[in-house]
Amino acid sequence: MTLMDIIIKVLLFFTVFYGAILIASYLGKKIREKNSLKEEDKNL
């Protein structure tokens, strides 16, 4: 029972951690796209 609890907690931790990294990279791409668009407008 305790071994299963540990495995479940580790899996949950890794899924949350990996999900947070994916979300952060996705948001980072969105922000970079917005910044590049703004820079292009300034050049014009």
Buried (B, 14 or more C-beta within 10 A) or exposed (E): EEEEEEEEEEEEEEEEEEEEEEEEEEEEEEEEEEEEEEEEEEEE
